[in-house]
């Protein structure tokens, strides 16, 4: 697992640099845009749907998430009991 993590670090670093350059280039352009009231409600709807979706995913996979984190904390609890 450590080997996979070491392989991902250069990829993440390259993506961060690419996104930083892209943001720097986009900042120099003047953009004139009109946002109507429907755009605001769409943004709110997307945010709420994302929160509900994350809550549903947590509910569906809670046993897997709890088992994953219990691996890290199970050893500490057994040491305290002895």
N, C-alpha and C positions, 0 to 999 in steps of 0.2 A: 504494500500500500504506500510505503514511503517513496518507492521508485515512481509510482504514478504521480504523486504530488510533486516530486522534483521535475518531472517532465512538463507539468502544467505551468510552473512558474514562468518560464520564458514566453509561453503563449499568452498568459495573462499580462505580462509586462509589454509585449508587442501590441496587444489590443489597447492597453491604456495609452500607449504612445500614439497609436493611430487615431484613437478617439480624441485625444488632446489636440492633435494637429487639425483634425476636422472641425472641432469646436472653435479653434483659433481662427481658421479661415472663414467660418460662418459668421463670426462676430463682426467682421469688417464690412459686411454687406448691409445696406439699408433696406429694410423690408417694410412695406406698407401693406397692412392686412386689416380686414374688418372681421371682427368676431361678433356674430349675432347672438342673441340670448339662447338660441338652441344649442350653441356650442358649449356654453357653461353647463347646461343641463346634461349634455352628453358626457362631459368630463365627470360630473358628479355621479352619473349612472355607471360609468366605467369603474370609478373608485369604489362605489358601493358593491358592485358585482364582484370586484376583485376581493374585497374583504369577506363577502359571503362565500366565495369560492375557496379562499384560504381556510375559513372556518369549517367548511364541509370537508375539505381535504384533511384537516387536523382530526376531525371526528372519525373519518373513515380509516385513517392510518395511525390512530393514537396508540394502539397496541405496539405497532412497529417502532414508533418514535420512543415510547416509554422503554421498550426493550433495548433500543440502541443506547439511550442515556443511562440505563441501569447498569450496563457493562462498566461504565466509568465510575459509578458511585457505589456499586455493590461491594467492592473490596474494602472501601472505607467503613461501611456499615458493619461488616463482619469483624473487622479489627476492633471496633468500639465495643462489641458485645462480649468479646473474650477478655 
